[in-house]
Amino acid sequence: MARPWLSLACAAAVGVMAAVVYGFSTEPVLVPRIAVNAAQPPYKTYADARVAIAEGQARAAASGKMLMVTFGANWCPDCLMLHANLRNPDTRAYAQEHFEIVQIDVGDAQKSAAVQRDLGIVVNVIPLSVFYSADGRLVGDTLAGELKPSRHYSSRDIRDFLREVVDYHRIVSPDQRQ
């Protein structure tokens, strides 16, 4: 005599196995896909971070703009989204008007550690931005993770965040702005 619960258990097992196989055969989409130009990644692994920062400081001093040094990586979805938002036309125009921007790759731990020592910071979250006035004084940083969830921010959120930095020399998470 057939046991109905055995048939039900077998059917459930087949359903679970099908779901597992489907799960492994499809790519999970937990974060938005961001197109990265392989020839022009935002964070240049070959760049000398000390030289890039020195050049950025010189450009900021000459132009009277603030310096924005952003630490990140090309594998980081939040870093890539921040970069994409900074390239949006409205945000880009505002950023170019007020900032010299330097992007530092954190992939090479040795090079990154030397730059961190020079700047007196520890990169514990990415993207991490450090802001300086045109004369080189520290304005603030996002060490508290204000830009960490960049994948959830719009270009407008990032532009408004930058306005807080320029207008009030304050670092306020886009989520906490009023």
Phi, psi and omega in degrees: 000132181285141178262119184297326181292330178293319177296319179295318179296318178296318179296319179296317180298318178296319179297317179296315179298320179297318179295319179296313179299317178298317180299322179282340184267351178246155180274126178291142180241087180261334180229156179295145176281134179238124181288130178239128176286112184301329180283337183227062179293149183296324181254109186276112184292335183271349185287146175275110186299320180297317179294316181300318180291317179300317178295320177297319178296319179295317178297319180296316179296318181290325184267346183077015180265166173281158175254130176244112178256118182246125176265132180192192181211152181288347178266355185268115181300323180292321178296316180293323179290321176300314178300315179298318179294325178290340179268351176300139187310311182294314181292320180299315180299316179295314181298317180294329180288328189246347188226148159260126185248131176236130179248127184246127178280132180264008183295324179268102186301321182294310180296318181296319180297321179296317179293320178300318177299315180302319183273348180074034180229166172235121180280105180248355180207143175231148358289146177235127177243140177238131185246138179231148174287170181299332180270009173093001179283141177293127177264317180169179182210171180250038180298338179277004176087022182301330180257000182306314181273042183302336180295344180261358182259146175272170176299322178296320177301317181292318178299317179293324175300314180295325177297321176299319180295313182291309187285323188237359184052042178242145174251107182232125179306138177306331178290334186258358180292151178247000000 
